[in-house]
Amino acid sequence: MVGRGRPRSFDRDAALSAAMNTFWQFGYEGASMSALTEAMGINSPSLYACFGSKEGLFREAVDLYLATEDKKTRSKLSEAPTARDAVQAMLQRTIGNLTDSGCRGCLLVLGDTNASPENAGVHQYLAQRRKEIQAALEERLRRGIAEGDLPSDADVRSIAAFYITVMQGLSLRARDGASREAMTKVADAAMMAWDALIATPAQRKARTAARSRVRK
């Protein structure tokens, strides 16, 4: 009769949470194995036995990040009554997350900064998760069209790409130590672009013509 393997002598969930915070602070390549094992309170053999590899650990850490920290932001999309309110709430929650977490930025944005060719799989994985977040915002904007608070011909993809770019930029600003006030001003400026972004072709044409008359 084959005996059972020895039970783990560590809390897997706690170890994974510690790994997430280490990757969040240093990125994938910056987080050394020694830093990870020290933070997780385990040795290298236990890490490999439990998670398979550093990349496997990182993927699980990203999944945990999405299920916890990032979920706070994405939940704002469904809760807000209008598409505009959803985008504004998402930006505000992003700023809250960035400042509450000690300005570490977003793991999905900073996790693979300057990734080397041998870690292309990590980059591709994060790129896919970032696309999923943008897709969620696009879906919320389509809901706005269906509910009548966005014009039927609104360029959902471009609008979503613009605000996701703002969110990613805020993450970099947070990493550089920007204050909540400074990031809020950026978010406010981004929301000032809302009317221009959702304008119909006829409205855009009229605005262009008006600017031309002013120049003359």
Secondary structure, 3 states (H helix, E strand, C coil): CCCCCCCCCCCHHHHHHHHHHHHHHHHHHHCCHHHHHHHHCCCHHHHHHHHCCHHHHHHHHHHHHHHCHHHHHHHHHHHCCCHHHHHHHHHHHHHHHHHHCCCCCCHHHHCCCCCCHHHHHHHHHHHHHHHHHHHHHHHHHHHHHHHCCCCCCCCHHHHHHHHHHHHHHHHHHHHCCCCHHHHHHHHHHHHHCHHHHCCCHHHHHHHHHHHHHHHC
